[in-house]
């Protein structure tokens, strides 16, 4: 199976919905999946973030993110991006941890990368 890395750099609802949708599809097909949130995308790490806003296609982030959390799909959260927004792991979903650029680059070197 393939190795995929999904990088979310925006708190935009449509971008997050597509990122989570494709990550869920890849994972459910048995592929290795990692996510990494940078810039304002780190907002999606927060437990209870409202993901119910529908996109033009009628789906929403909340249709896919719970699957990723429940299936413990590894998700790195950019440490400086989170810290500068006063976010820490105590407020993150259970599959999400602070992480850094060196690990992101290592993962990207071994995976097909999707940016949102």
N, C-alpha and C positions, 0 to 999 in steps of 0.2 A: 504494500500500500504506500501511498505518497505521504509526504510530510508537508503540512501547510502552516503558515504563520499569517495571522490576521492582525493588522495594525490599525487601531482606531485612534485618530488624532483630533476628533471633533465631538462635541456634545450634541451635534445635530441629530435629531430624531431619525431622519431618513437614512443617514449614513450608518448610524448605530444599528438600525433595524436590518439593513442589508448585511453588515458585518456579522451580526449574530446569526442571521438566517443562513448565510453560506458556511459559517463555522459549524453550525448545527448539522447541516447537510453533510459536510465533509466528515464530521465525527460519527454521525449515524451510519455512514457508509464504511466505517472502519479505519479511516485515515488517522494518522497522528495529527493532532491539532493543538496549536498554542495561540493565545491571543496576547497582545501587548497594547496597553493604552498609554498614549502620550498626549501632551498639550491638554486641551480642554476635554479630550476623551476620557481623562481620569475621572471625570464626574460620574461615569457609568459604573465605577467600582463601588459606589456608595449603596449600602443596603437601603432599600425602600425608594430609590429614585423612580420617579414616575415614568414608566415605559409604556403607558397605555395610549399615548397619542398616536392616532392612526395615520399611516402614510397614504398617499394617493391610491395605492394598490389595496388598501384596506387592512393591512397587517401592521404590527407594531413591535417594538423591541421586546415588550413583555410576552410576545408569542414565542420568543426564542431564548432569551437570556436565562430564564429559569432552568431550561434543559442544560445549558452550559454549566450553571452552578451545581445543579443536582448531580451531574455526571463528572464533576470535579475537573473540567477541562482547564488545564493550567493557564493562568492569566497573570501576566506581569504588569505592574503599575509603575510607571516612571517615577522614581523616587523624588527628584527635584520638582517635577510637575505637580506631584501630590503635595509635597511639603510646602511649596509656595502657595498652595491653596488651603493650607491648614487641614489637610486630609491625612489620616493614618489608618493603619490596618485594622484598628478596632472598629472602624466604620465600614469596612469592605465586606463584600460577599465572601463566603468561606473558601472559594477557589482562587482568591486574588491576593497577591503579595507584592510588596514593594520590590522593585527590581531596577536594574540599571542598563545603560547603553551597551556596555561590553557583552552582557548576556543577550541583548537584542541582536547585536551583530552576529554573535555565534549562532543563534537560532536562524537568522536570515541566511547565513552561509550554507545551511543544510536544508532549506525549505523553499517551497514556492511561496512567494510573499504577495499578499493582497493588502492594499492600503485604502483606508476609508477616512 
